[in-house]
Amino acid sequence: MRDILLTAVRAHASGHIQKHKANVEVYLQNAVGVGEHADIIDTIEKELDELARYTDQVDMIDKYFKEIKV
């Protein structure tokens, strides 16, 4: 059960990482296509905050919940 739960949380976080990376790439490549966002820098910073959040989750799983192989 432990492995299933950790795998699910990691997969969820990884999916969000990919989503927020893609969003930043869109803003960097085509800022014109983001008309509803007047402040592109602020929007990118928010995406980076979310990216950091989910990256931290993956890092915490790897650091504190990794199976110890003997």
Stockholm file with secondary structure:
# STOCKHOLM 1.0

chainA/1-70         MRDILLTAVRAHASGHIQKHKANVEVYLQNAVGVGEHADIIDTIEKELDELARYTDQVDMIDKYFKEIKV
#=GR chainA/1-70 SS CHHHHHHHHHHHHHHHHHHHHHHHHHHHHCGGGCTTCSCHHHHHHHHHHHHHHHHHHHHHHHHHSCCCCC
#=GC SS_cons        CHHHHHHHHHHHHHHHHHHHHHHHHHHHHCGGGCTTCSCHHHHHHHHHHHHHHHHHHHHHHHHHSCCCCC
//
